[in-house]
Amino acid sequence: MILSSYLSLGAILFSIGLFGVLTKRNPIIVLISIELMLNAANLNLVAFSRWGVSANATGQIFSLFSITVAAAEVAVGLAIVIALFRNRHVREVDRINKLKG
């Protein structure tokens, strides 16, 4: 495979994620869409580290760091969504206007 195919796949995944973030109201779907956009960025990082001008492992290491941060982001985001649903029974993102209890 060539670099442009990976970049095209990354662009498609990022576009799908951006569409999900901008159009969906369910907070779980928004979190999944953000993860899709982060994975598209990770795919591009790994592709550039393998087929870039100076091929080295820097992109792969940065991608692992990004996956770690994304896992923590999902854990915190999911905890916030569960707390909002338990306390206020809110299921839509546009109805969440306060984080203070």
All heavy atoms as an XYZ file, in Angstrom:
767
protein
N       0.842     -1.179      0.000
C       0.000      0.000      0.000
C       0.881      1.233      0.000
O       1.988      1.231      0.497
C      -0.923     -0.009      1.209
C      -1.916     -1.147      1.205
S      -3.116     -1.062      2.519
C      -4.247      0.087      1.819
N       0.338      2.296     -0.490
C       1.097      3.533     -0.564
C       0.552      4.523      0.469
O      -0.515      4.322      1.051
C       1.050      4.120     -1.980
C      -0.393      4.343     -2.412
C       1.774      3.215     -2.962
C      -0.525      5.022     -3.738
N       1.319      5.587      0.674
C       0.974      6.567      1.713
C      -0.370      7.233      1.446
O      -1.142      7.472      2.383
C       2.082      7.613      1.805
C       1.892      8.734      2.810
C       1.827      8.159      4.223
C       3.002      9.748      2.694
N      -0.673      7.485      0.203
C      -1.912      8.208     -0.101
C      -3.156      7.407      0.271
O      -4.181      7.987      0.627
C      -1.956      8.595     -1.575
O      -1.967      7.438     -2.376
N      -3.084      6.085      0.208
C      -4.243      5.276      0.600
C      -4.494      5.383      2.106
O      -5.650      5.476      2.544
C      -4.058      3.828      0.175
O      -2.928      3.282      0.797
N      -3.426      5.405      2.899
C      -3.601      5.581      4.349
C      -4.133      6.973      4.677
O      -4.987      7.132      5.541
C      -2.275      5.342      5.078
C      -1.884      3.901      5.126
C      -0.887      3.411      4.294
C      -2.507      3.002      5.989
C      -0.521      2.086      4.316
C      -2.159      1.677      6.023
C      -1.158      1.221      5.184
O      -0.819     -0.092      5.214
N      -3.616      7.955      3.965
C      -4.088      9.318      4.210
C      -5.542      9.479      3.795
O      -6.313     10.184      4.458
C      -3.205     10.320      3.471
C      -1.752     10.380      3.931
C      -0.980     11.396      3.123
C      -1.670     10.673      5.414
N      -5.931      8.814      2.717
C      -7.337      8.872      2.289
C      -8.246      8.219      3.312
O      -9.316      8.746      3.644
C      -7.498      8.189      0.938
O      -6.736      8.824     -0.033
N      -7.824      7.055      3.811
C      -8.613      6.381      4.842
C      -8.711      7.236      6.105
O      -9.780      7.354      6.713
C      -8.013      5.013      5.176
C      -8.733      4.215      6.251
C     -10.153      3.891      5.811
C      -7.961      2.950      6.574
N      -7.606      7.881      6.480
C      -7.634      8.767      7.638
C      -8.558      9.948      7.434
O      -9.284     10.350      8.348
N      -8.567     10.501      6.237
C      -9.456     11.624      5.951
C     -10.919     11.200      5.994
O     -11.773     11.929      6.508
C      -9.114     12.215      4.593
N     -11.204     10.007      5.478
C     -12.588      9.508      5.513
C     -13.030      9.275      6.962
O     -14.132      9.681      7.353
C     -12.701      8.224      4.668
C     -12.544      8.560      3.185
C     -14.027      7.515      4.920
C     -12.378      7.341      2.302
N     -12.182      8.641      7.764
C     -12.529      8.396      9.168
C     -12.715      9.703      9.925
O     -13.645      9.859     10.728
C     -11.457      7.550      9.844
C     -11.370      6.097      9.423
C     -10.186      5.421     10.120
C     -12.646      5.364      9.760
N     -11.836     10.664      9.679
C     -11.957     11.959     10.348
C     -13.235     12.668      9.936
O     -13.923     13.273     10.768
C     -10.731     12.823     10.041
C     -10.641     14.049     10.900
C     -10.036     13.983     12.136
C     -11.167     15.251     10.476
C      -9.958     15.095     12.935
C     -11.094     16.372     11.263
C     -10.487     16.294     12.501
N     -13.590     12.574      8.672
C     -14.815     13.216      8.192
C     -16.058     12.596      8.819
O     -16.993     13.306      9.194
C     -14.893     13.120      6.672
O     -13.816     13.765      6.082
N     -16.065     11.264      8.926
C     -17.200     10.589      9.564
C     -17.302     11.006     11.028
O     -18.385     11.291     11.545
C     -17.076      9.065      9.416
C     -17.228      8.658      7.948
C     -18.093      8.341     10.281
C     -16.894      7.208      7.683
N     -16.165     11.088     11.710
C     -16.168     11.517     13.106
C     -16.619     12.943     13.269
O     -17.398     13.275     14.178
N     -16.159     13.817     12.396
C     -16.577     15.223     12.462
C     -18.067     15.360     12.202
O     -18.755     16.133     12.876
C     -15.769     16.044     11.458
C     -15.990     17.544     11.467
C     -15.545     18.113     12.815
C     -15.222     18.192     10.350
N     -18.579     14.593     11.253
C     -20.016     14.603     10.974
C     -20.803     14.152     12.212
O     -21.828     14.749     12.559
C     -20.321     13.692      9.782
C     -21.777     13.589      9.463
C     -22.424     14.623      8.808
C     -22.506     12.471      9.836
C     -23.770     14.537      8.513
C     -23.856     12.368      9.545
C     -24.496     13.406      8.885
N     -20.309     13.126     12.902
C     -20.981     12.640     14.108
C     -20.971     13.658     15.227
O     -21.967     13.833     15.932
N     -19.852     14.354     15.402
C     -19.759     15.354     16.468
C     -20.690     16.528     16.188
O     -21.351     17.050     17.091
C     -18.302     15.837     16.636
C     -18.225     17.083     17.482
C     -17.454     14.750     17.239
N     -20.759     16.943     14.935
C     -21.532     18.136     14.605
C     -23.023     17.882     14.490
O     -23.820     18.804     14.651
C     -21.015     18.744     13.298
C     -19.601     19.313     13.355
C     -19.194     19.819     11.988
C     -19.492     20.407     14.390
N     -23.448     16.655     14.238
C     -24.866     16.429     13.969
C     -25.607     15.639     15.031
O     -26.831     15.735     15.100
C     -25.052     15.701     12.629
O     -24.369     14.449     12.680
C     -24.530     16.531     11.485
N     -24.936     14.846     15.832
C     -25.624     13.978     16.781
C     -25.826     14.671     18.122
O     -25.031     15.508     18.536
C     -24.842     12.676     16.978
C     -24.652     11.883     15.713
C     -25.976     11.470     15.125
C     -25.768     10.722     13.821
N     -27.009     10.432     13.148
N     -26.885     14.291     18.814
C     -27.203     14.863     20.122
C     -26.850     13.932     21.275
O     -26.713     14.373     22.395
C     -28.691     15.172     20.195
C     -29.108     16.285     19.323
C     -30.554     16.544     19.503
N     -30.967     17.723     18.763
C     -32.186     18.173     18.746
N     -33.121     17.540     19.422
N     -32.489     19.230     18.062
N     -26.739     12.659     21.003
C     -26.446     11.686     22.056
C     -24.980     11.818     22.478
O     -24.081     11.741     21.640
C     -26.721     10.281     21.517
C     -26.667      9.233     22.582
O     -26.041      9.424     23.615
N     -27.310      8.119     22.334
N     -24.707     12.001     23.771
C     -23.321     12.198     24.199
C     -22.433     10.982     23.971
O     -21.227     11.125     23.745
C     -23.429     12.529     25.685
C     -24.816     12.293     26.075
C     -25.648     12.170     24.868
N     -22.989      9.791     24.000
C     -22.188      8.594     23.744
C     -21.733      8.577     22.281
O     -20.573      8.261     21.983
C     -22.998      7.323     24.079
C     -23.458      7.330     25.539
C     -22.184      6.078     23.786
C     -22.339      7.304     26.538
N     -22.627      8.940     21.386
C     -22.269      8.986     19.971
C     -21.219     10.064     19.720
O     -20.302      9.887     18.913
C     -23.528      9.228     19.108
C     -24.551      8.106     19.321
C     -23.172      9.349     17.633
C     -24.086      6.749     18.898
N     -21.328     11.182     20.441
C     -20.333     12.248     20.294
C     -18.972     11.757     20.771
O     -17.947     12.007     20.119
C     -20.784     13.507     21.063
C     -19.682     14.536     21.109
C     -22.022     14.092     20.420
N     -18.928     11.024     21.887
C     -17.655     10.476     22.370
C     -17.068      9.480     21.378
O     -15.859      9.469     21.125
C     -17.854      9.807     23.730
C     -17.983     10.742     24.926
C     -18.294      9.938     26.186
C     -16.718     11.529     25.118
N     -17.909      8.626     20.805
C     -17.431      7.663     19.815
C     -16.900      8.388     18.573
O     -15.874      8.004     18.006
C     -18.562      6.675     19.453
C     -18.848      5.757     20.643
C     -18.208      5.853     18.230
C     -20.062      4.884     20.465
N     -17.562      9.460     18.193
C     -17.107     10.231     17.028
C     -15.765     10.902     17.292
O     -14.906     10.961     16.404
C     -18.155     11.272     16.659
O     -19.356     10.648     16.296
N     -15.578     11.391     18.513
C     -14.278     11.983     18.870
C     -13.189     10.920     18.821
O     -12.081     11.166     18.342
C     -14.373     12.660     20.248
C     -15.236     13.911     20.160
C     -12.991     13.024     20.767
C     -15.565     14.524     21.501
N     -13.505      9.727     19.306
C     -12.533      8.627     19.239
C     -12.193      8.272     17.798
O     -11.049      7.968     17.477
C     -13.083      7.395     19.952
C     -13.114      7.529     21.444
C     -11.734      7.677     22.036
O     -10.806      6.979     21.589
O     -11.580      8.518     22.924
N     -13.191      8.320     16.927
C     -12.947      8.037     15.510
C     -12.009      9.073     14.907
O     -11.091      8.732     14.139
C     -14.280      8.010     14.770
C     -14.301      7.366     13.395
C     -13.859      5.924     13.472
C     -15.685      7.458     12.809
N     -12.184     10.341     15.289
C     -11.301     11.388     14.778
C      -9.885     11.210     15.324
O      -8.905     11.408     14.588
C     -11.852     12.764     15.151
C     -13.117     13.079     14.401
S     -13.943     14.642     14.689
C     -13.082     15.496     15.895
N      -9.750     10.820     16.592
C      -8.419     10.583     17.147
C      -7.741      9.393     16.481
O      -6.537      9.410     16.224
C      -8.506     10.369     18.656
C      -8.795     11.615     19.479
C      -9.055     11.251     20.927
C      -7.645     12.586     19.393
N      -8.514      8.360     16.174
C      -7.936      7.200     15.494
C      -7.511      7.539     14.076
O      -6.523      6.985     13.577
C      -8.921      6.035     15.506
C      -8.971      5.363     16.854
O      -7.983      5.347     17.565
N     -10.114      4.828     17.206
N      -8.233      8.427     13.421
C      -7.817      8.882     12.088
C      -6.480      9.616     12.175
O      -5.594      9.408     11.339
C      -8.892      9.774     11.490
N      -6.325     10.445     13.200
C      -5.054     11.144     13.387
C      -3.939     10.156     13.699
O      -2.811     10.292     13.194
C      -5.188     12.174     14.500
N      -4.244      9.136     14.510
C      -3.236      8.124     14.820
C      -2.821      7.347     13.577
O      -1.638      7.013     13.407
C      -3.763      7.155     15.878
C      -3.862      7.797     17.230
O      -3.154      8.753     17.507
N      -4.732      7.281     18.068
N      -3.785      7.033     12.719
C      -3.472      6.337     11.471
C      -2.529      7.169     10.613
O      -1.551      6.641     10.051
C      -4.768      6.028     10.717
C      -4.604      5.311      9.386
C      -4.051      3.924      9.605
C      -5.925      5.261      8.667
N      -2.774      8.460     10.541
C      -1.890      9.333      9.769
C      -0.505      9.425     10.406
O       0.498      9.463      9.700
C      -2.504     10.717      9.623
C      -3.655     10.723      8.647
O      -3.752      9.851      7.798
N      -4.512     11.703      8.774
N      -0.449      9.467     11.733
C       0.857      9.512     12.408
C       1.677      8.271     12.106
O       2.872      8.341     11.802
C       0.660      9.659     13.915
C       0.240     11.027     14.427
C      -0.102     10.947     15.904
C       1.354     12.020     14.204
N       1.035      7.113     12.178
C       1.757      5.868     11.919
C       2.155      5.778     10.447
O       3.265      5.337     10.115
C       0.895      4.657     12.350
C       1.516      3.357     11.896
C       0.712      4.659     13.854
N       1.284      6.216      9.559
C       1.605      6.174      8.127
C       2.785      7.088      7.816
O       3.694      6.697      7.070
C       0.375      6.579      7.317
N       2.799      8.288      8.400
C       3.920      9.187      8.158
C       5.201      8.664      8.790
O       6.282      8.873      8.246
C       3.621     10.595      8.676
C       2.812     11.413      7.726
C       1.592     11.927      8.109
C       3.264     11.664      6.452
C       0.839     12.681      7.246
C       2.519     12.425      5.564
C       1.295     12.927      5.958
N       5.084      7.989      9.932
C       6.304      7.455     10.540
C       6.866      6.291      9.726
O       8.062      6.043      9.751
C       6.040      7.009     11.973
O       5.285      5.824     12.010
N       6.031      5.601      8.993
C       6.503      4.462      8.199
C       6.950      4.886      6.810
O       7.993      4.458      6.329
C       5.377      3.432      8.097
C       5.637      2.261      7.196
C       6.682      1.335      7.786
N       6.800      0.122      7.001
C       7.683     -0.038      6.014
N       8.504      0.923      5.703
N       7.740     -1.166      5.356
N       6.142      5.737      6.151
C       6.433      6.104      4.769
C       6.775      7.577      4.604
O       6.739      8.093      3.504
C       5.242      5.773      3.873
C       5.098      4.326      3.640
C       5.819      3.567      2.780
C       4.181      3.442      4.285
N       5.400      2.264      2.857
C       4.403      2.157      3.758
C       3.214      3.609      5.259
C       3.689      1.059      4.181
C       2.502      2.517      5.683
C       2.737      1.255      5.144
N       7.107      8.266      5.645
C       7.422      9.684      5.552
C       8.801      9.923      4.975
O       9.489      8.995      4.511
N       9.223     11.163      4.994
C      10.526     11.540      4.433
C      11.649     10.873      5.205
O      12.559     10.286      4.634
C      10.675     13.078      4.457
C      12.060     13.481      3.999
C       9.604     13.716      3.603
N      11.586     10.961      6.532
C      12.576     10.270      7.374
C      11.820      9.258      8.229
O      11.244      9.593      9.246
C      13.335     11.263      8.239
O      12.441     11.917      9.101
N      11.801      8.022      7.785
C      11.051      6.977      8.485
C      11.702      6.659      9.825
O      12.877      6.296      9.888
C      10.972      5.732      7.622
N      10.952      6.857     10.906
C      11.416      6.491     12.233
C      10.196      6.166     13.094
O       9.063      6.219     12.630
C      12.256      7.606     12.850
C      11.535      8.924     12.857
O      10.322      8.979     12.742
N      12.290      9.998     12.993
N      10.413      5.849     14.341
C       9.322      5.409     15.216
C       8.689      6.545     15.998
O       7.870      6.291     16.878
C       9.844      4.352     16.172
N       9.023      7.768     15.707
C       8.484      8.892     16.465
C       6.969      8.991     16.326
O       6.254      9.207     17.310
C       9.132     10.202     15.992
O      10.537     10.069     16.070
C       8.680     11.359     16.838
N       6.451      8.803     15.150
C       5.007      8.859     14.943
C       4.275      7.753     15.668
O       3.187      7.955     16.206
N       4.887      6.575     15.708
C       4.256      5.461     16.417
C       4.243      5.699     17.919
O       3.253      5.403     18.595
C       4.984      4.168     16.091
C       4.850      3.786     14.631
C       5.693      2.605     14.264
O       6.331      2.014     15.118
N       5.712      2.264     12.990
N       5.302      6.255     18.443
C       5.354      6.558     19.868
C       4.339      7.650     20.211
O       3.615      7.559     21.209
C       6.783      6.968     20.273
C       7.709      5.762     20.161
C       6.814      7.537     21.680
C       9.167      6.096     20.292
N       4.268      8.663     19.366
C       3.291      9.725     19.593
C       1.876      9.191     19.473
O       0.969      9.612     20.198
C       3.526     10.863     18.613
C       2.815     12.122     18.976
C       3.163     12.830     20.113
C       1.784     12.589     18.196
C       2.497     13.987     20.450
C       1.109     13.742     18.523
C       1.463     14.440     19.661
N       1.660      8.225     18.594
C       0.349      7.599     18.451
C      -0.023      6.818     19.713
O      -1.176      6.858     20.158
C       0.358      6.678     17.237
O      -0.866      6.038     17.120
N       0.926      6.098     20.303
C       0.653      5.396     21.558
C       0.302      6.374     22.672
O      -0.598      6.120     23.482
C       1.852      4.544     21.965
C       2.061      3.278     21.162
C       3.354      2.591     21.576
C       0.888      2.335     21.347
N       1.004      7.505     22.729
C       0.682      8.539     23.703
C      -0.731      9.067     23.471
O      -1.502      9.260     24.419
C       1.712      9.665     23.621
C       1.438     10.794     24.553
C       1.650     10.652     25.916
C       0.959     12.000     24.075
C       1.392     11.695     26.772
C       0.700     13.049     24.916
C       0.915     12.899     26.276
N      -1.089      9.266     22.223
C      -2.424      9.764     21.894
C      -3.503      8.752     22.275
O      -4.575      9.131     22.749
C      -2.488     10.078     20.408
O      -3.784     10.430     20.037
N      -3.243      7.479     22.079
C      -4.209      6.437     22.472
C      -4.405      6.442     23.984
O      -5.531      6.318     24.479
C      -3.732      5.061     21.964
C      -3.853      4.990     20.445
C      -4.512      3.938     22.617
C      -3.192      3.773     19.837
N      -3.322      6.638     24.725
C      -3.417      6.692     26.180
C      -4.255      7.878     26.636
O      -5.130      7.750     27.502
C      -2.005      6.769     26.791
O      -1.235      5.694     26.296
C      -2.065      6.740     28.291
N      -4.004      9.029     26.049
C      -4.775     10.228     26.400
C      -6.234     10.047     26.003
O      -7.151     10.453     26.735
C      -4.143     11.476     25.749
C      -5.037     12.688     25.902
C      -2.783     11.737     26.346
N      -6.493      9.427     24.863
C      -7.867      9.202     24.412
C      -8.611      8.264     25.359
O      -9.803      8.463     25.622
C      -7.867      8.645     22.999
N      -7.925      7.250     25.878
C      -8.569      6.336     26.826
C      -8.960      7.080     28.103
O     -10.060      6.878     28.641
C      -7.650      5.169     27.136
N      -8.079      7.939     28.578
C      -8.404      8.726     29.764
C      -9.544      9.698     29.481
O     -10.436      9.882     30.324
C      -7.167      9.493     30.233
N      -9.545     10.278     28.296
C     -10.612     11.204     27.915
C     -11.959     10.508     27.875
O     -12.966     11.037     28.337
C     -10.274     11.833     26.566
C     -11.360     12.663     25.963
C     -12.037     11.964     24.810
O     -11.395     11.123     24.165
O     -13.218     12.229     24.571
N     -11.988      9.313     27.350
C     -13.248      8.567     27.291
C     -13.719      8.198     28.688
O     -14.921      8.273     28.986
C     -13.092      7.314     26.403
C     -14.231      6.350     26.611
C     -13.026      7.726     24.956
N     -12.797      7.816     29.560
C     -13.189      7.459     30.925
C     -13.810      8.654     31.637
O     -14.867      8.520     32.281
C     -11.981      6.932     31.688
N     -13.198      9.811     31.524
C     -13.736     11.009     32.172
C     -15.051     11.436     31.513
O     -16.025     11.766     32.197
C     -12.700     12.153     32.135
C     -13.306     13.455     32.595
C     -11.502     11.793     32.979
N     -15.090     11.418     30.193
C     -16.308     11.802     29.488
C     -17.464     10.878     29.793
O     -18.600     11.332     30.004
N     -17.205      9.592     29.839
C     -18.271      8.641     30.159
C     -18.755      8.819     31.598
O     -19.955      8.716     31.865
C     -17.774      7.216     29.927
C     -18.819      6.139     29.797
C     -19.786      6.457     28.687
C     -18.155      4.806     29.528
N     -17.851      9.114     32.518
C     -18.249      9.369     33.904
C     -19.132     10.609     33.993
O     -20.137     10.615     34.729
C     -17.012      9.526     34.785
N     -18.796     11.651     33.243
C     -19.623     12.859     33.241
C     -20.994     12.572     32.654
O     -22.027     13.009     33.188
C     -18.909     13.993     32.469
C     -17.698     14.469     33.255
C     -19.851     15.154     32.192
C     -16.816     15.432     32.493
N     -21.051     11.820     31.580
C     -22.331     11.495     30.949
C     -23.207     10.659     31.879
O     -24.411     10.917     32.023
C     -22.087     10.761     29.613
C     -23.360     10.141     29.086
C     -21.505     11.707     28.593
N     -22.621      9.693     32.543
C     -23.387      8.855     33.470
C     -23.889      9.682     34.652
O     -25.042      9.545     35.082
C     -22.545      7.658     33.931
C     -22.362      6.687     32.768
C     -23.185      6.952     35.122
C     -21.399      5.566     33.055
N     -23.049     10.570     35.169
C     -23.472     11.418     36.284
C     -24.599     12.360     35.874
O     -25.556     12.568     36.638
C     -22.279     12.222     36.808
N     -24.505     12.915     34.670
C     -25.584     13.790     34.190
C     -26.877     13.024     33.997
O     -27.958     13.520     34.306
C     -25.173     14.465     32.885
C     -24.204     15.617     33.023
C     -23.720     16.068     31.657
C     -24.871     16.763     33.739
N     -26.788     11.812     33.485
C     -28.004     11.035     33.276
C     -28.635     10.625     34.604
O     -29.846     10.653     34.759
C     -27.711      9.792     32.436
C     -28.935      8.984     32.158
C     -29.879      9.435     31.248
C     -29.165      7.789     32.813
C     -31.015      8.715     30.993
C     -30.295      7.059     32.570
C     -31.238      7.515     31.661
N     -27.809     10.264     35.585
C     -28.349      9.861     36.883
C     -28.985     11.030     37.628
O     -30.021     10.882     38.272
C     -27.247      9.261     37.751
C     -26.883      7.868     37.366
C     -25.905      7.311     38.340
N     -25.547      5.940     37.964
C     -24.609      5.253     38.540
N     -23.904      5.794     39.513
N     -24.351      4.030     38.148
N     -28.367     12.205     37.552
C     -28.857     13.337     38.329
C     -29.960     14.122     37.638
O     -30.884     14.597     38.292
C     -27.695     14.278     38.659
C     -26.701     13.630     39.597
O     -27.058     12.753     40.380
N     -25.459     14.027     39.500
N     -29.877     14.278     36.330
C     -30.834     15.144     35.633
C     -31.630     14.437     34.550
O     -32.466     15.057     33.902
C     -30.086     16.310     35.007
C     -29.392     17.161     36.012
C     -28.780     18.334     35.335
N     -27.909     19.019     36.278
C     -27.016     19.890     35.934
N     -26.862     20.201     34.675
N     -26.269     20.476     36.827
N     -31.313     13.202     34.266
C     -31.971     12.430     33.210
C     -31.867     13.127     31.864
O     -32.826     13.205     31.106
C     -33.430     12.149     33.559
C     -33.577     11.419     34.843
N     -33.259     10.089     34.968
C     -33.959     11.826     36.056
C     -33.464      9.707     36.210
N     -33.888     10.763     36.904
N     -30.680     13.654     31.600
C     -30.416     14.346     30.337
C     -29.773     13.365     29.380
O     -28.794     12.708     29.706
C     -29.483     15.558     30.562
C     -29.109     16.194     29.248
C     -30.141     16.552     31.473
N     -30.344     13.261     28.166
C     -29.801     12.358     27.155
C     -29.279     13.086     25.933
O     -28.751     12.470     25.037
C     -30.887     11.387     26.707
C     -31.293     10.434     27.757
C     -32.284      9.469     27.216
N     -32.759      8.619     28.296
C     -33.809      7.867     28.216
N     -34.500      7.824     27.114
N     -34.185      7.127     29.228
N     -29.435     14.396     25.870
C     -29.025     15.147     24.690
C     -27.960     16.163     25.059
O     -28.013     16.783     26.118
C     -30.231     15.843     24.075
C     -31.279     14.851     23.617
C     -32.549     15.539     23.191
O     -32.691     16.760     23.419
O     -33.404     14.845     22.633
N     -27.013     16.336     24.170
C     -25.881     17.220     24.443
C     -26.315     18.675     24.526
O     -25.830     19.422     25.368
C     -24.808     17.053     23.339
C     -23.677     18.039     23.515
C     -24.268     15.645     23.352
N     -27.261     19.079     23.689
C     -27.636     20.485     23.678
C     -28.445     20.906     24.900
O     -28.641     22.089     25.125
C     -28.381     20.833     22.393
C     -29.581     19.948     22.167
O     -29.728     18.956     22.888
O     -30.363     20.253     21.252
N     -28.909     19.960     25.694
C     -29.624     20.299     26.924
C     -28.699     20.400     28.125
O     -29.126     20.764     29.208
C     -30.716     19.270     27.195
C     -31.806     19.324     26.128
C     -32.923     18.419     26.445
N     -33.522     18.823     27.722
C     -34.267     18.016     28.462
N     -34.493     16.782     28.063
N     -34.776     18.422     29.586
N     -27.447     20.042     27.940
C     -26.460     20.141     29.022
C     -25.883     21.544     28.986
O     -25.118     21.903     28.109
C     -25.338     19.097     28.844
C     -25.912     17.691     28.822
C     -24.312     19.247     29.951
C     -24.915     16.641     28.430
N     -26.285     22.358     29.939
C     -25.777     23.720     29.958
C     -25.046     24.070     31.242
O     -24.476     25.123     31.354
C     -26.900     24.726     29.710
C     -28.042     24.531     30.667
O     -27.933     23.759     31.607
N     -29.124     25.228     30.418
N     -25.080     23.176     32.238
C     -24.351     23.417     33.467
C     -23.680     22.130     33.912
O     -24.277     21.058     33.847
C     -25.278     23.872     34.589
C     -25.781     25.273     34.452
C     -26.435     25.761     35.718
C     -27.744     25.068     35.962
N     -28.473     25.635     37.089
N     -22.442     22.216     34.357
C     -21.772     21.065     34.932
C     -21.789     21.111     36.447
O     -21.490     20.145     37.114
C     -20.321     20.985     34.446
C     -20.163     20.592     32.989
C     -18.681     20.586     32.621
C     -20.741     19.216     32.746
N     -22.156     22.262     36.996
C     -22.229     22.406     38.441
C     -23.540     21.806     38.932
O     -24.597     22.051     38.373
C     -22.153     23.885     38.820
C     -22.062     24.116     40.294
C     -21.902     25.595     40.565
C     -21.821     25.839     42.053
N     -21.701     27.278     42.335
N     -23.472     21.004     39.996
C     -24.640     20.315     40.508
C     -25.613     21.215     41.109
O     -26.758     21.311     40.967
